[in-house]
């Protein structure tokens, strides 16, 4: 997040969007923070319920201007946009009564509580559906509500390790440890929670009822392993991680290339259709590099190829192998002679998918992301500044998305929400 003197989102604006009119109660827990944010940014009235003292992630680094302090956690800011915040102590009778009253106004309950906690408190789905029969209750746990392993301690890292994605992520040098994205395990579970909410709300709109949805974080992440899990289940074979390319039982050729400006690119998907071979051959000649690549003759063969180009025959058919390899070699040669950005733009012109290896701050400032509206300025009146946030993770042309307010301070909306409940009870 970066400070910028730009027009900003009004922190007093009400939620708008496809979920406008839907109320979500979120019991604050780290694994579902992103789910609540996504629903709120899509227009739902998300009420974040925290215990006395607040959720621990309020104090997570990094901090604005690198200065720790109350309401300065950038982590908290990011994951709790477009939410209203209240403090309710579920361990107290009065708190549970207030929670039940809140559920009476809710469409969705989103929680990642310990497996049997809500039942012991008398506020689990069987109890709450008597208050709100059409309630959509989404529970997110490590292995599912009925699995005793969900009672074990966990972190995002243990979820990722148990479900498998890190096995497929990392470098060709297997003496190095695997790599996992930060909080990717929680993010994946949150996306499954959001998909569940949207599906059940749609079902409810067409005459269905509320439902209890049981999301397993481990299962959600396991299905993101591409072919790794299936390869093991079907063939009892293990894929191996590779630098910048899909994990595979059989190693493939390297795709990372250092460019003339010292930056790295991933040469991505080489040509596999006649017009792609022709366009790459033309680009190579325009740069005057064809004389340095004896294999360029195979690009011309690819441009004249008749019928399907069967990639499954690579390594078995000499002609197909040579043509495909020439495409990869041509891309690597061009990349070594031009800047990373020129290579990226040139490949877009040719119609080939490649990528520049950017640092996170570089990706955030990329012109493509800016053009998609990924940078969203949000006003923070208490700091008298505007902060640029990451925007929507997807662009839905018919479903407006917006950050309606910054993350709530602890108990910021207690009076407001209680007044709403009191008004409804009269």
C-alpha positions in Angstrom: 0.0 0.0 0.0 1.3 3.4 -0.9 0.2 6.9 0.1 -1.0 9.1 -2.8 -2.8 12.4 -3.1 -5.6 11.2 -5.4 -9.4 11.1 -5.4 -10.4 8.4 -2.9 -13.1 6.1 -1.8 -15.4 7.8 0.6 -15.2 6.0 4.0 -18.8 7.0 4.8 -20.2 5.6 1.6 -22.7 2.7 2.0 -21.9 -0.6 0.3 -23.0 -1.0 -3.3 -22.7 -4.0 -5.6 -24.2 -7.3 -6.5 -24.6 -8.3 -2.8 -26.1 -5.1 -1.7 -28.9 -5.9 0.8 -27.2 -9.1 2.0 -25.9 -9.1 5.6 -22.9 -11.3 6.5 -21.8 -11.8 10.1 -18.1 -12.8 10.3 -16.6 -14.1 13.4 -13.1 -12.7 13.2 -10.5 -15.4 12.5 -7.5 -15.2 10.2 -8.4 -18.0 7.8 -11.6 -16.3 6.7 -10.6 -12.7 6.7 -10.2 -12.6 2.9 -13.7 -14.2 2.4 -15.4 -11.5 4.5 -13.4 -8.8 2.6 -14.4 -10.1 -0.8 -18.1 -10.3 0.2 -18.0 -6.8 1.6 -16.2 -5.4 -1.4 -19.0 -7.0 -3.5 -21.6 -4.9 -1.6 -22.6 -7.1 1.3 -23.1 -5.5 4.8 -20.3 -7.4 6.6 -20.4 -7.1 10.3 -17.1 -8.3 11.8 -17.5 -9.7 15.3 -14.4 -9.5 17.5 -13.8 -10.6 21.1 -13.0 -8.1 23.8 -9.4 -6.9 23.1 -9.8 -7.4 19.4 -8.6 -10.0 17.0 -4.8 -10.7 17.3 -4.2 -9.9 13.6 -4.9 -6.2 14.4 -1.3 -6.1 15.6 0.3 -8.0 12.7 3.1 -6.2 10.8 3.9 -4.5 8.5 2.7 -1.1 9.8 2.1 2.2 8.1 5.3 4.2 7.9 7.0 1.2 9.7 5.7 2.5 13.0 3.7 0.0 15.1 0.7 1.2 16.9 -3.1 1.0 17.2 -4.9 0.9 13.9 -1.6 1.0 11.9 -1.4 -2.6 10.7 -1.4 -2.8 6.9 -2.3 -6.5 7.3 -5.5 -5.5 9.1 -6.3 -2.7 6.7 -6.1 -5.0 3.7 -8.1 -7.9 5.0 -11.0 -6.0 6.5 -12.0 -3.3 4.0 -15.8 -2.7 3.6 -16.7 -4.2 7.0 -18.3 -2.7 10.1 -16.9 -3.9 13.4 -18.5 -4.8 16.7 -17.2 -6.4 19.9 -19.3 -9.3 21.3 -18.1 -11.6 24.0 -19.5 -15.1 23.1 -18.3 -16.4 26.5 -20.9 -14.3 28.3 -24.6 -14.8 28.4 -25.3 -11.2 27.4 -22.9 -11.5 24.5 -24.5 -14.6 23.2 -28.0 -13.0 23.3 -26.6 -10.0 21.4 -25.1 -12.4 18.9 -28.4 -14.3 18.4 -30.2 -11.0 17.8 -27.6 -10.1 15.2 -28.0 -13.5 13.5 -31.7 -12.8 13.3 -30.9 -10.0 10.9 -28.3 -11.9 8.9 -28.3 -13.8 5.7 -24.8 -15.4 6.2 -22.7 -16.5 9.1 -19.0 -17.0 8.2 -16.8 -18.6 10.8 -13.6 -20.6 11.3 -14.1 -21.4 15.0 -12.7 -24.5 16.7 -14.8 -27.5 15.8 -17.1 -27.8 18.8 -17.0 -24.3 20.3 -20.2 -22.9 18.9 -22.1 -26.0 19.7 -21.0 -25.9 23.3 -22.1 -22.2 23.5 -25.5 -23.0 22.0 -25.0 -20.8 18.9 -24.2 -23.4 16.2 -26.3 -24.0 13.1 -29.0 -26.1 14.7 -29.5 -23.4 17.3 -29.3 -20.4 14.9 -31.6 -21.8 12.2 -34.4 -21.7 14.7 -33.8 -17.9 14.8 -33.1 -17.5 11.1 -34.4 -20.6 9.1 -32.9 -19.4 5.8 -29.5 -18.7 7.3 -26.4 -19.7 5.2 -23.8 -20.9 7.7 -20.3 -21.5 6.3 -17.8 -23.1 8.6 -14.1 -23.3 7.6 -11.9 -25.7 9.5 -8.6 -27.5 8.7 -10.2 -30.9 7.8 -13.9 -30.3 8.1 -16.3 -30.2 11.0 -16.5 -34.0 11.5 -12.7 -34.7 11.3 -10.9 -34.9 14.7 -7.8 -33.6 13.0 -9.5 -30.2 12.9 -8.8 -30.0 16.6 -5.1 -30.0 16.1 -3.1 -26.7 16.1 -2.6 -25.3 12.6 -1.1 -22.4 10.6 -1.3 -21.4 7.0 2.0 -23.2 6.4 0.8 -26.5 7.9 -2.4 -26.4 5.9 -0.3 -25.9 2.7 2.1 -28.7 3.6 -0.6 -31.2 4.4 -2.6 -30.4 1.3 0.3 -30.6 -1.1 0.8 -27.4 -3.2 4.3 -26.6 -1.9 5.5 -29.9 -3.2 5.0 -28.7 -6.7 6.4 -25.1 -6.1 10.1 -24.2 -6.1 13.2 -24.6 -8.1 14.9 -27.3 -10.2 17.6 -27.5 -7.5 15.8 -29.8 -5.0 18.4 -29.2 -2.3 16.4 -26.0 -1.8 13.2 -26.2 0.1 9.8 -25.9 -1.6 8.1 -22.5 -1.9 4.7 -21.4 -0.8 2.8 -18.2 -1.3 2.1 -16.1 1.8 -1.3 -17.2 3.3 -2.2 -19.0 0.1 -3.8 -21.7 2.2 -6.1 -19.3 3.9 -6.8 -17.5 0.7 -7.8 -20.6 -1.1 -10.1 -21.7 1.7 -11.6 -18.2 1.7 -12.4 -18.4 -2.1 -14.1 -21.7 -1.5 -16.1 -20.1 1.3 -17.1 -17.2 -1.0 -18.1 -19.6 -3.8 -20.2 -21.5 -1.3 -22.0 -18.3 -0.1 -22.8 -17.2 -3.6 -24.1 -20.7 -4.6 -26.3 -21.1 -1.6 -27.7 -17.5 -1.9 -28.6 -18.2 -5.5 -30.2 -21.5 -4.5 -32.1 -19.7 -1.8 -33.3 -17.0 -4.3 -34.8 -19.8 -6.5 -36.9 -21.2 -3.7 -34.3 -23.2 -1.7 -33.6 -22.9 1.9 -30.6 -21.9 4.0 -27.8 -24.5 4.4 -24.8 -25.4 6.5 -21.7 -25.5 4.4 -18.6 -27.4 5.7 -15.4 -26.1 4.0 -12.2 -28.1 4.6 -9.1 -26.0 4.1 -7.0 -29.0 3.3 -9.4 -30.3 0.7 -9.8 -26.9 -0.9 -6.0 -26.6 -1.3 -5.5 -30.1 -2.4 -7.5 -29.6 -5.5 -5.2 -26.8 -6.5 -2.2 -29.1 -7.0 -2.8 -29.3 -10.8 -1.8 -32.9 -11.8 0.1 -33.7 -8.7 -2.6 -35.3 -6.7 -4.2 -37.0 -9.6 -0.9 -38.4 -10.9 -0.3 -40.0 -7.5 -3.9 -41.3 -7.1 -4.0 -42.7 -10.6 -0.4 -43.8 -11.4 1.3 -43.7 -8.0 3.9 -41.4 -9.5 5.2 -38.2 -7.9 5.7 -35.0 -9.8 8.9 -32.9 -9.3 8.9 -29.1 -8.9 10.6 -27.1 -11.6 11.7 -23.4 -11.8 8.9 -21.3 -13.3 7.0 -24.2 -15.0 4.6 -26.9 -14.2 5.7 -29.7 -11.9 6.1 -32.9 -13.8 7.1 -36.6 -13.4 9.4 -36.0 -16.4 11.6 -32.9 -16.2 11.0 -30.3 -19.0 13.3 -27.7 -20.5 14.1 -24.6 -18.5 12.0 -21.5 -19.3 13.7 -18.8 -17.2 15.9 -16.4 -19.2 18.0 -13.4 -18.3 17.4 -10.5 -20.6 19.7 -7.8 -21.9 18.8 -5.5 -19.0 19.6 -8.1 -16.4 16.0 -8.9 -15.5 14.4 -12.3 -15.9 11.5 -13.5 -17.9 9.7 -16.7 -18.2 9.5 -17.7 -21.9 6.1 -19.3 -21.2 4.2 -21.3 -23.8 6.3 -21.7 -27.0 4.5 -21.6 -30.4 2.5 -24.6 -31.3 0.4 -23.4 -34.2 1.6 -22.5 -37.8 0.7 -18.8 -37.5 2.7 -18.6 -34.2 5.8 -20.2 -35.7 5.5 -17.8 -38.6 5.2 -14.7 -36.4 8.1 -15.8 -34.2 10.2 -16.5 -37.3 9.4 -13.0 -38.6 10.3 -11.4 -35.3 13.6 -13.3 -35.2 14.5 -12.0 -38.6 13.5 -8.5 -37.9 16.0 -8.5 -35.0 18.7 -9.9 -37.3 19.1 -13.0 -35.1 18.1 -15.7 -37.4 21.8 -16.3 -38.5 22.7 -17.0 -34.9 20.1 -19.8 -34.6 20.7 -22.6 -37.0 17.5 -24.2 -35.7 15.5 -21.3 -37.2 14.8 -23.6 -40.2 12.5 -25.6 -38.0 10.4 -22.4 -37.4 9.8 -22.3 -41.1 8.8 -25.9 -41.0 6.4 -25.2 -38.2 4.9 -22.3 -40.1 4.1 -24.7 -43.0 2.8 -27.5 -40.7 -0.4 -29.2 -41.9 -2.8 -30.9 -39.5 -2.6 -31.0 -35.7 0.7 -30.4 -33.9 0.6 -33.2 -31.4 2.6 -32.1 -28.3 2.2 -35.6 -26.8 4.7 -36.8 -29.4 7.5 -34.5 -28.2 10.4 -36.8 -27.4 9.1 -39.5 -29.7 8.7 -37.8 -33.0 12.0 -36.2 -34.1 10.3 -33.6 -36.4 7.8 -32.4 -33.9 10.5 -32.4 -31.2 12.9 -30.3 -33.3 10.2 -27.8 -34.3 8.9 -27.3 -30.7 12.5 -27.0 -29.4 13.3 -24.4 -32.1 10.4 -22.2 -30.8 11.8 -22.4 -27.2 15.4 -21.7 -28.4 14.2 -18.7 -30.5 12.4 -17.2 -27.5 15.4 -17.6 -25.3 17.7 -16.0 -27.9 15.4 -13.0 -28.4 15.0 -12.6 -24.6 18.8 -12.5 -24.1 19.1 -9.6 -26.6 16.3 -7.3 -25.6 15.0 -5.8 -22.4 12.5 -7.7 -20.3 9.7 -5.3 -21.1 10.5 -5.3 -24.8 10.4 -9.1 -24.8 7.1 -9.1 -23.0 5.5 -6.6 -25.4 7.0 -8.3 -28.4 5.5 -11.6 -27.4 2.1 -10.0 -26.9 2.3 -8.7 -30.4 3.3 -12.2 -31.7 0.5 -13.8 -29.6 2.6 -15.8 -27.2 2.0 -15.9 -23.4 5.2 -15.0 -21.5 5.8 -13.2 -18.2 8.3 -10.8 -16.7 9.6 -11.8 -13.2 8.5 -8.7 -11.2 8.9 -7.9 -7.5 5.5 -7.4 -5.8 6.0 -3.6 -5.8 6.9 -3.7 -9.5 3.8 -5.7 -10.3 1.6 -3.3 -8.4 2.9 -0.4 -10.5 2.5 -2.3 -13.8 0.6 -0.4 -16.5 -1.6 -3.4 -17.1 -2.8 -3.6 -13.5 -3.3 0.2 -13.5 -5.4 0.0 -16.6 -7.6 -2.7 -15.0 -8.2 -0.4 -12.0 -6.3 -2.6 -9.6 -5.0 0.5 -7.7 -7.8 1.8 -5.5 -7.3 5.0 -3.4 -8.9 4.9 0.0 -9.1 7.9 2.3 -8.0 7.6 5.9 -9.3 10.6 7.7 -7.6 9.8 11.0 -4.2 9.9 9.3 -5.3 12.8 6.9 -4.0 10.8 3.9 -5.1 8.7 1.0 -3.7 5.2 0.7 -3.7 3.1 -2.5 -5.0 -0.4 -1.9 -4.9 -3.5 -4.1 -8.2 -3.8 -5.9 -10.5 -6.7 -7.0 -8.8 -10.0 -7.7 -11.1 -10.4 -10.7 -13.0 -8.1 -13.0 -16.7 -8.8 -13.3 -18.3 -6.5 -15.9 -21.8 -7.0 -14.6 -21.1 -7.1 -10.9 -19.7 -3.8 -9.5 -16.9 -4.0 -7.0 -15.8 -1.2 -4.6 -14.1 -0.7 -1.3 -16.8 1.1 0.7 -14.8 1.9 3.8 -11.4 1.3 5.5 -11.1 -1.5 8.1 -13.0 -0.8 11.3 -11.4 0.3 14.5 -12.1 -2.0 17.5 -15.8 -1.6 18.4 -16.2 1.3 16.0 -19.7 0.4 15.0 -21.0 -1.0 18.4 -23.4 1.8 19.0 -24.6 1.9 15.4 -25.3 -1.8 15.1 -26.9 -2.1 18.5 -29.2 0.8 17.7 -30.3 -1.1 14.5 -31.0 -4.2 16.5 -32.9 -2.2 19.1 -35.0 -0.6 16.4 -35.9 -3.9 14.9 -36.9 -5.3 18.3 -39.6 -2.6 18.9 
